[in-house]
Amino acid sequence: HEQLELFVEFVKSQGLDKYLKKKDWAGFARRYNGPGYAKRRYHKRLASAYEKYRKEEDKHK
């Protein structure tokens, strides 16, 4: 739990939360993971994880 809180604080302190709020996965990944983000498909992984958990959330509504 504490690790997640530290991550959230880091993301906010670096101004990266605005990319997450806009669901700009490439914008976030570029700034968080560096220039190799696309080769490692970090932006695609973020989008996929978001969709997975969004669908799970919708099931519980």
LUMTI-144933 format. One record per residue: residue in one letter; y, x, z of N, C-alpha, C in turn. Coordinates in nm, 4 decimals. Example, Ala and Ser with C-alpha at 12.3 -4.5 7.8 and 13.67 -1.06 7.14 Angstrom:
atom rolum->A | nv->-0.5690 | nu->1.3190 | nw->0.7800 | cav->-0.4500 | cau->1.2300 | caw->0.7800 | cv->-0.3300 | cu->1.3200 | cw->0.7800
atom rolum->S | nv->-0.2250 | nu->1.2850 | nw->0.7080 | cav->-0.1060 | cau->1.3670 | caw->0.7140 | cv->0.0030 | cu->1.2900 | cw->0.7870
This chain:
atom rolum->H | nv->-0.1195 | nu->0.0828 | nw->0.0000 | cav->0.0000 | cau->0.0000 | caw->0.0000 | cv->0.1261 | cu->0.0874 | cw->0.0000
atom rolum->E | nv->0.1250 | nu->0.1904 | nw->0.0835 | cav->0.2403 | cau->0.2799 | caw->0.0929 | cv->0.2644 | cu->0.3535 | cw->-0.0391
atom rolum->Q | nv->0.1565 | nu->0.3908 | nw->-0.1058 | cav->0.1696 | cau->0.4606 | caw->-0.2338 | cv->0.2379 | cu->0.3716 | cw->-0.3373
atom rolum->L | nv->0.2037 | nu->0.2447 | nw->-0.3393 | cav->0.2668 | cau->0.1504 | caw->-0.4312 | cv->0.4157 | cu->0.1367 | cw->-0.4007
atom rolum->E | nv->0.4502 | nu->0.1285 | nw->-0.2736 | cav->0.5904 | cau->0.1186 | caw->-0.2348 | cv->0.6684 | cu->0.2417 | cw->-0.2793
atom rolum->L | nv->0.6090 | nu->0.3595 | nw->-0.2653 | cav->0.6746 | cau->0.4829 | caw->-0.3096 | cv->0.6935 | cu->0.4840 | cw->-0.4613
atom rolum->F | nv->0.5937 | nu->0.4355 | nw->-0.5330 | cav->0.6038 | cau->0.4281 | caw->-0.6785 | cv->0.7176 | cu->0.3340 | cw->-0.7183
atom rolum->V | nv->0.7247 | nu->0.2191 | nw->-0.6555 | cav->0.8298 | cau->0.1213 | caw->-0.6865 | cv->0.9670 | cu->0.1817 | cw->-0.6585
atom rolum->E | nv->0.9807 | nu->0.2496 | nw->-0.5468 | cav->1.1087 | cau->0.3129 | caw->-0.5139 | cv->1.1446 | cu->0.4196 | cw->-0.6165
atom rolum->F | nv->1.0466 | nu->0.4971 | nw->-0.6608 | cav->1.0713 | cau->0.5988 | caw->-0.7625 | cv->1.1176 | cu->0.5337 | cw->-0.8927
atom rolum->V | nv->1.0457 | nu->0.4315 | nw->-0.9361 | cav->1.0800 | cau->0.3623 | caw->-1.0604 | cv->1.2230 | cu->0.3103 | cw->-1.0542
atom rolum->K | nv->1.2589 | nu->0.2487 | nw->-0.9429 | cav->1.3944 | cau->0.1957 | caw->-0.9272 | cv->1.4976 | cu->0.3075 | cw->-0.9245
atom rolum->S | nv->1.4687 | nu->0.4139 | nw->-0.8518 | cav->1.5654 | cau->0.5231 | caw->-0.8378 | cv->1.5926 | cu->0.5925 | cw->-0.9711
atom rolum->Q | nv->1.4971 | nu->0.5871 | nw->-1.0616 | cav->1.5119 | cau->0.6493 | caw->-1.1926 | cv->1.5648 | cu->0.5525 | cw->-1.2986
atom rolum->G | nv->1.5882 | nu->0.4282 | nw->-1.2581 | cav->1.6389 | cau->0.3279 | caw->-1.3512 | cv->1.5350 | cu->0.2800 | cw->-1.4513
atom rolum->L | nv->1.4082 | nu->0.2986 | nw->-1.4189 | cav->1.3009 | cau->0.2597 | caw->-1.5102 | cv->1.2633 | cu->0.1126 | cw->-1.4980
atom rolum->D | nv->1.3048 | nu->0.0505 | nw->-1.3901 | cav->1.2696 | cau->-0.0896 | caw->-1.3699 | cv->1.3266 | cu->-0.1798 | cw->-1.4789
atom rolum->K | nv->1.4399 | nu->-0.1395 | nw->-1.5377 | cav->1.4984 | cau->-0.2230 | caw->-1.6432 | cv->1.4058 | cu->-0.2324 | cw->-1.7643
atom rolum->Y | nv->1.3284 | nu->-0.1283 | nw->-1.7914 | cav->1.2345 | cau->-0.1321 | caw->-1.9038 | cv->1.1163 | cu->-0.2236 | cw->-1.8728
atom rolum->L | nv->1.0719 | nu->-0.2199 | nw->-1.7481 | cav->0.9621 | cau->-0.3083 | caw->-1.7088 | cv->1.0069 | cu->-0.4544 | cw->-1.7121
atom rolum->K | nv->1.1266 | nu->-0.4808 | nw->-1.6654 | cav->1.1773 | cau->-0.6184 | caw->-1.6649 | cv->1.1874 | cu->-0.6751 | cw->-1.8056
atom rolum->K | nv->1.2200 | nu->-0.5881 | nw->-1.9033 | cav->1.2310 | cau->-0.6310 | caw->-2.0430 | cv->1.0958 | cu->-0.6266 | cw->-2.1150
atom rolum->K | nv->0.9946 | nu->-0.5794 | nw->-2.0435 | cav->0.8611 | cau->-0.5596 | caw->-2.1018 | cv->0.8682 | cu->-0.4621 | cw->-2.2203
atom rolum->D | nv->0.9560 | nu->-0.3638 | nw->-2.2049 | cav->0.9714 | cau->-0.2566 | caw->-2.3030 | cv->0.8767 | cu->-0.1442 | cw->-2.2617
atom rolum->W | nv->0.7504 | nu->-0.1627 | nw->-2.2965 | cav->0.6461 | cau->-0.0704 | caw->-2.2527 | cv->0.6669 | cu->0.0693 | cw->-2.3087
atom rolum->A | nv->0.7084 | nu->0.0790 | nw->-2.4340 | cav->0.7321 | cau->0.2104 | caw->-2.4941 | cv->0.8516 | cu->0.2787 | cw->-2.4273
atom rolum->G | nv->0.9559 | nu->0.2042 | nw->-2.3997 | cav->1.0727 | cau->0.2616 | caw->-2.3329 | cv->1.0377 | cu->0.3158 | cw->-2.1958
atom rolum->F | nv->0.9591 | nu->0.2401 | nw->-2.1209 | cav->0.9170 | cau->0.2857 | caw->-1.9887 | cv->0.8264 | cu->0.4079 | cw->-2.0010
atom rolum->A | nv->0.7235 | nu->0.3988 | nw->-2.0843 | cav->0.6261 | cau->0.5067 | caw->-2.0968 | cv->0.6916 | cu->0.6357 | cw->-2.1450
atom rolum->R | nv->0.7843 | nu->0.6261 | nw->-2.2380 | cav->0.8541 | cau->0.7448 | caw->-2.2891 | cv->0.9247 | cu->0.8175 | cw->-2.1761
atom rolum->R | nv->0.9897 | nu->0.7429 | nw->-2.0907 | cav->1.0675 | cau->0.8039 | caw->-1.9827 | cv->0.9808 | cu->0.8445 | cw->-1.8638
atom rolum->Y | nv->0.8746 | nu->0.7724 | nw->-1.8394 | cav->0.7886 | cau->0.8034 | caw->-1.7246 | cv->0.6851 | cu->0.9107 | cw->-1.7593
atom rolum->N | nv->0.6235 | nu->0.9009 | nw->-1.8759 | cav->0.5149 | cau->0.9907 | caw->-1.9129 | cv->0.5575 | cu->1.1053 | cw->-2.0041
atom rolum->G | nv->0.6766 | nu->1.0991 | nw->-2.0592 | cav->0.7230 | cau->1.2070 | caw->-2.1449 | cv->0.6927 | cu->1.1815 | cw->-2.2914
atom rolum->P | nv->0.7259 | nu->1.2801 | nw->-2.3756 | cav->0.7163 | cau->1.2600 | caw->-2.5206 | cv->0.5750 | cu->1.2374 | cw->-2.5738
atom rolum->G | nv->0.4734 | nu->1.2740 | nw->-2.4994 | cav->0.3361 | cau->1.2540 | caw->-2.5456 | cv->0.2802 | cu->1.1165 | cw->-2.5156
atom rolum->Y | nv->0.3669 | nu->1.0259 | nw->-2.4687 | cav->0.3187 | cau->0.8939 | caw->-2.4277 | cv->0.2480 | cu->0.8194 | cw->-2.5402
atom rolum->A | nv->0.3012 | nu->0.8290 | nw->-2.6628 | cav->0.2455 | cau->0.7516 | caw->-2.7744 | cv->0.1068 | cu->0.8033 | cw->-2.8127
atom rolum->K | nv->0.0917 | nu->0.9343 | nw->-2.8109 | cav->-0.0383 | cau->0.9928 | caw->-2.8456 | cv->-0.1462 | cu->0.9459 | cw->-2.7479
atom rolum->R | nv->-0.1082 | nu->0.9334 | nw->-2.6235 | cav->-0.2040 | cau->0.8903 | caw->-2.5205 | cv->-0.2063 | cu->0.7388 | cw->-2.5033
atom rolum->R | nv->-0.1239 | nu->0.6699 | nw->-2.5814 | cav->-0.1219 | cau->0.5236 | caw->-2.5862 | cv->-0.0839 | cu->0.4585 | cw->-2.4524
atom rolum->Y | nv->-0.0004 | nu->0.5262 | nw->-2.3758 | cav->0.0384 | cau->0.4711 | caw->-2.2465 | cv->0.1090 | cu->0.3362 | cw->-2.2619
atom rolum->H | nv->0.1910 | nu->0.3223 | nw->-2.3629 | cav->0.2629 | cau->0.1960 | caw->-2.3833 | cv->0.1659 | cu->0.0833 | cw->-2.4171
atom rolum->K | nv->0.0611 | nu->0.1137 | nw->-2.4909 | cav->-0.0401 | cau->0.0129 | caw->-2.5242 | cv->-0.1203 | cu->-0.0258 | cw->-2.4003
atom rolum->R | nv->-0.1485 | nu->0.0730 | nw->-2.3169 | cav->-0.2230 | cau->0.0450 | caw->-2.1930 | cv->-0.1417 | cu->-0.0443 | cw->-2.0994
atom rolum->L | nv->-0.0123 | nu->-0.0158 | nw->-2.0893 | cav->0.0741 | cau->-0.0997 | caw->-2.0057 | cv->0.0771 | cu->-0.2429 | cw->-2.0568
atom rolum->A | nv->0.0943 | nu->-0.2588 | nw->-2.1862 | cav->0.0992 | cau->-0.3931 | caw->-2.2454 | cv->-0.0316 | cu->-0.4670 | cw->-2.2224
atom rolum->S | nv->-0.1421 | nu->-0.3971 | nw->-2.2386 | cav->-0.2734 | cau->-0.4580 | caw->-2.2196 | cv->-0.2938 | cu->-0.5005 | cw->-2.0744
atom rolum->A | nv->-0.2575 | nu->-0.4141 | nw->-1.9819 | cav->-0.2715 | cau->-0.4469 | caw->-1.8394 | cv->-0.1832 | cu->-0.5654 | cw->-1.8028
atom rolum->Y | nv->-0.0627 | nu->-0.5682 | nw->-1.8559 | cav->0.0276 | cau->-0.6794 | caw->-1.8280 | cv->-0.0342 | cu->-0.8107 | cw->-1.8756
atom rolum->E | nv->-0.0842 | nu->-0.8116 | nw->-1.9968 | cav->-0.1442 | cau->-0.9344 | caw->-2.0517 | cv->-0.2649 | cu->-0.9788 | cw->-1.9702
atom rolum->K | nv->-0.3465 | nu->-0.8834 | nw->-1.9304 | cav->-0.4658 | cau->-0.9153 | caw->-1.8514 | cv->-0.4265 | cu->-0.9852 | cw->-1.7207
atom rolum->Y | nv->-0.3328 | nu->-0.9262 | nw->-1.6491 | cav->-0.2953 | cau->-0.9824 | caw->-1.5197 | cv->-0.2087 | cu->-1.1073 | cw->-1.5332
atom rolum->R | nv->-0.1338 | nu->-1.1181 | nw->-1.6420 | cav->-0.0566 | cau->-1.2400 | caw->-1.6664 | cv->-0.1511 | cu->-1.3572 | cw->-1.6876
atom rolum->K | nv->-0.2568 | nu->-1.3337 | nw->-1.7634 | cav->-0.3550 | cau->-1.4398 | caw->-1.7881 | cv->-0.4272 | cu->-1.4786 | cw->-1.6595
atom rolum->E | nv->-0.4578 | nu->-1.3807 | nw->-1.5763 | cav->-0.5219 | cau->-1.4098 | caw->-1.4476 | cv->-0.4296 | cu->-1.4947 | cw->-1.3602
atom rolum->E | nv->-0.3023 | nu->-1.4597 | nw->-1.3601 | cav->-0.2036 | cau->-1.5347 | caw->-1.2829 | cv->-0.1941 | cu->-1.6792 | cw->-1.3324
atom rolum->D | nv->-0.1960 | nu->-1.6963 | nw->-1.4645 | cav->-0.1880 | cau->-1.8305 | caw->-1.5227 | cv->-0.3073 | cu->-1.9168 | cw->-1.4820
atom rolum->K | nv->-0.4234 | nu->-1.8565 | nw->-1.4680 | cav->-0.5439 | cau->-1.9307 | caw->-1.4265 | cv->-0.5304 | cu->-1.9875 | cw->-1.2851
atom rolum->H | nv->-0.4520 | nu->-1.9198 | nw->-1.2015 | cav->-0.4420 | cau->-1.9589 | caw->-1.0623 | cv->-0.3246 | cu->-2.0532 | cw->-1.0357
atom rolum->K | nv->-0.2554 | nu->-2.0929 | nw->-1.1385 | cav->-0.1410 | cau->-2.1837 | caw->-1.1197 | cv->-0.1857 | cu->-2.3271 | cw->-1.1187
